[in-house]
Amino acid sequence: MRTTVGIIGAGPAGLLLARLLHNAGIDSVVLESHDREYVEHRQRAGILEQGTVDVLRAAGAAERLDREGLRHDGIELRYARTRHRVDFPALTGGRSVTVYAQTEVCKDLIALQLADGGPLLFDTEALAVEDADGPSPRVRFRRDGVEETLECAYVVGCDGFWGVARRAIPDGRTFERTYPYSWLGILADVPPSHDELVYARHDRGFALLSMRSPAVSRLYLQVPAGTDADSWTDDEIWAELDRRLETDDDWTLQRGPITQKSVTPMRSYVHEPMRHGRLFLAGDAAHIVPPTGAKGLNLAVGDVVTLARALTHERDTGSPALLDTYSADCLRRVWQAERFSYDMTSTLHRAPDADPFEDRLQLARLERIAGSRAAGAELAEGYTGFPY
Ligand SMILES: Cc1cc2nc3c(=O)[nH]c(=O)nc-3n(C[C@H](O)[C@H](O)[C@H](O)COP(=O)(O)OP(=O)(O)OC[C@H]3O[C@@H](n4cnc5c(N)ncnc54)[C@H](O)[C@@H]3O)c2cc1C
């Protein structure tokens, strides 16, 4: 098999890159180790920055997003039983975010890719990237028990944190933080109890009220790292959410049947560089942020927009200039998102060894955001997205 761009992974990064390249007239093949059902139903991100929505629109992939996505003009911060709304348009000159699940973004992109006849091979596991720094790199993969080779002009590793592409970069440098806590996330068949996301700091730990649609709530609890989701009963989860989200006014949390429960570890991670020869990394393959800032999917989108532009420029002008700056261009934005996600995480979560001094500092940070337009704008700008 032969193609111009071999893409490993059909998550948001790989699927959107294939779409952008198709629109630019550049052929690609996407290899995905899981089946279509798995990719379309893996519950993860749900917040799209304004820039991500604009990119999906320009790519012709936003027809359902425009119909079903929920525009949000703010978030609520909750601490010491009080509530403070961060008004995004007022603080950023009109920017907002859109709630539209990653599962739906993937479904839309898969449908477009298959309708266009673009090769998207499920149940196909990339085993290794070979000759990444030579003139014609290859992806060795296995399908139906048979090993084959995909010959490419370029290979893009969009294969997430556990993928194989990053291993083909011989002298990379990694930067990492792990956290002593995780998120226990649930999906519940109940309308969201608030019309915007609620980020709650509590002495018992962080809680987040979010949503997937007007009928489905997505809620999270900070739990110790290594927690087994099944060790929490549904009643225990609702009771703990009640405690951490409680306010002094008459707000109440609506309960409903829990349809899914899972635990997500928290990690900050960056691999530098994001390129080796003709191999490029994009999305979670190169960097991970804790989910508190809702940045992971949006960073993946930023990477592949930058890469598609660079590949198109090279095809049109013969100049590799934008490919040469791809890694540095992406990493500037990645580190801004790492910093933002780290700040959000450490302001809202309670470390197991936190002392009263740390508690007071967290509350002081939150009061500063509530009381200062500049501090509120700093949060709002970061949340709605850094420019490409
Ligand atoms: C609970 C949770 C909540 C989140 N919330 C948000 C949010 O609100 N906003 C946000 O922006 N981000 C959020 N994120 C992060 C976001 O989901 C990820 O950053 C995003 O999925 C990255 O996309 P990706 O395409 O780079 O990688 P992935 O989505 O991980 O896709 C990688 C794909 O590669 C495939 N693959 C792996 N290895 C191979 C191989 N060897 N061969 C072939 N295929 C392979 C995998 O099967 C997978 O389909 C959240 C994440 C979690 C876990």
Ligand as a Chemical Component Dictionary entry (heavy atoms), coordinates in Angstrom:
data_LIG
# 
_chem_comp.id                   LIG 
_chem_comp.type                 NON-POLYMER 
_chem_comp.pdbx_formal_charge   0 
_chem_comp.three_letter_code    LIG 
# 
loop_
_chem_comp_atom.comp_id 
_chem_comp_atom.atom_id 
_chem_comp_atom.alt_atom_id 
_chem_comp_atom.type_symbol 
_chem_comp_atom.charge 
_chem_comp_atom.model_Cartn_x 
_chem_comp_atom.model_Cartn_y 
_chem_comp_atom.model_Cartn_z 
_chem_comp_atom.pdbx_ordinal 
LIG C1  C1  C 0 -12.496 11.940 30.884 1  
LIG C2  C2  C 0 -11.862 12.842 29.867 2  
LIG C3  C3  C 0 -12.414 14.097 29.669 3  
LIG C4  C4  C 0 -11.860 14.952 28.735 4  
LIG N1  N1  N 0 -12.436 16.169 28.549 5  
LIG C5  C5  C 0 -11.929 16.999 27.615 6  
LIG C6  C6  C 0 -12.600 18.244 27.292 7  
LIG O1  O1  O 0 -13.635 18.619 27.875 8  
LIG N2  N2  N 0 -12.075 19.018 26.315 9  
LIG C7  C7  C 0 -10.944 18.641 25.630 10 
LIG O2  O2  O 0 -10.495 19.373 24.743 11 
LIG N3  N3  N 0 -10.308 17.453 25.883 12 
LIG C8  C8  C 0 -10.779 16.612 26.852 13 
LIG N4  N4  N 0 -10.178 15.409 27.059 14 
LIG C9  C9  C 0 -9.002  15.030 26.281 15 
LIG C10 C10 C 0 -9.350  14.522 24.878 16 
LIG O3  O3  O 0 -10.294 13.492 24.956 17 
LIG C11 C11 C 0 -8.084  14.046 24.162 18 
LIG O4  O4  O 0 -7.109  15.052 24.247 19 
LIG C12 C12 C 0 -8.363  13.704 22.701 20 
LIG O5  O5  O 0 -9.059  12.485 22.614 21 
LIG C13 C13 C 0 -7.067  13.598 21.895 22 
LIG O6  O6  O 0 -7.349  13.161 20.599 23 
LIG P1  P1  P 0 -6.281  12.318 19.785 24 
LIG O7  O7  O 0 -6.912  12.055 18.458 25 
LIG O8  O8  O 0 -4.978  12.991 19.846 26 
LIG O9  O9  O 0 -6.070  10.964 20.602 27 
LIG P2  P2  P 0 -7.106  9.815  20.957 28 
LIG O10 O10 O 0 -8.478  10.344 21.078 29 
LIG O11 O11 O 0 -6.512  9.073  22.096 30 
LIG O12 O12 O 0 -7.077  8.882  19.658 31 
LIG C14 C14 C 0 -5.987  8.031  19.361 32 
LIG C15 C15 C 0 -6.477  6.909  18.473 33 
LIG O13 O13 O 0 -5.348  6.124  18.038 34 
LIG C16 C16 C 0 -5.681  4.773  18.107 35 
LIG N5  N5  N 0 -4.429  4.003  18.229 36 
LIG C17 C17 C 0 -3.608  3.939  19.295 37 
LIG N6  N6  N 0 -2.551  3.140  19.024 38 
LIG C18 C18 C 0 -2.720  2.718  17.748 39 
LIG C19 C19 C 0 -1.964  1.845  16.906 40 
LIG N7  N7  N 0 -0.822  1.271  17.326 41 
LIG N8  N8  N 0 -2.421  1.596  15.656 42 
LIG C20 C20 C 0 -3.573  2.174  15.213 43 
LIG N9  N9  N 0 -4.338  2.984  15.988 44 
LIG C21 C21 C 0 -3.900  3.263  17.235 45 
LIG C22 C22 C 0 -6.587  4.679  19.336 46 
LIG O14 O14 O 0 -7.395  3.511  19.293 47 
LIG C23 C23 C 0 -7.409  5.959  19.226 48 
LIG O15 O15 O 0 -8.589  5.763  18.479 49 
LIG C24 C24 C 0 -10.705 14.531 27.988 50 
LIG C25 C25 C 0 -10.164 13.275 28.190 51 
LIG C26 C26 C 0 -10.710 12.427 29.120 52 
LIG C27 C27 C 0 -10.111 11.064 29.300 53 
# 
loop_
_chem_comp_bond.comp_id 
_chem_comp_bond.atom_id_1 
_chem_comp_bond.atom_id_2 
_chem_comp_bond.value_order 
_chem_comp_bond.pdbx_ordinal 
LIG C1  C2  SING 1  
LIG C2  C3  SING 2  
LIG C2  C26 DOUB 3  
LIG C3  C4  DOUB 4  
LIG C4  N1  SING 5  
LIG C4  C24 SING 6  
LIG N1  C5  DOUB 7  
LIG C5  C6  SING 8  
LIG C5  C8  SING 9  
LIG C6  O1  DOUB 10 
LIG C6  N2  SING 11 
LIG N2  C7  SING 12 
LIG C7  O2  DOUB 13 
LIG C7  N3  SING 14 
LIG N3  C8  DOUB 15 
LIG C8  N4  SING 16 
LIG N4  C9  SING 17 
LIG N4  C24 SING 18 
LIG C9  C10 SING 19 
LIG C10 O3  SING 20 
LIG C10 C11 SING 21 
LIG C11 O4  SING 22 
LIG C11 C12 SING 23 
LIG C12 O5  SING 24 
LIG C12 C13 SING 25 
LIG C13 O6  SING 26 
LIG O6  P1  SING 27 
LIG P1  O7  DOUB 28 
LIG P1  O8  SING 29 
LIG P1  O9  SING 30 
LIG O9  P2  SING 31 
LIG P2  O10 DOUB 32 
LIG P2  O11 SING 33 
LIG P2  O12 SING 34 
LIG O12 C14 SING 35 
LIG C14 C15 SING 36 
LIG C15 O13 SING 37 
LIG C15 C23 SING 38 
LIG O13 C16 SING 39 
LIG C16 N5  SING 40 
LIG C16 C22 SING 41 
LIG N5  C17 SING 42 
LIG N5  C21 SING 43 
LIG C17 N6  DOUB 44 
LIG N6  C18 SING 45 
LIG C18 C19 SING 46 
LIG C18 C21 DOUB 47 
LIG C19 N7  SING 48 
LIG C19 N8  DOUB 49 
LIG N8  C20 SING 50 
LIG C20 N9  DOUB 51 
LIG N9  C21 SING 52 
LIG C22 O14 SING 53 
LIG C22 C23 SING 54 
LIG C23 O15 SING 55 
LIG C24 C25 DOUB 56 
LIG C25 C26 SING 57 
LIG C26 C27 SING 58 
# 
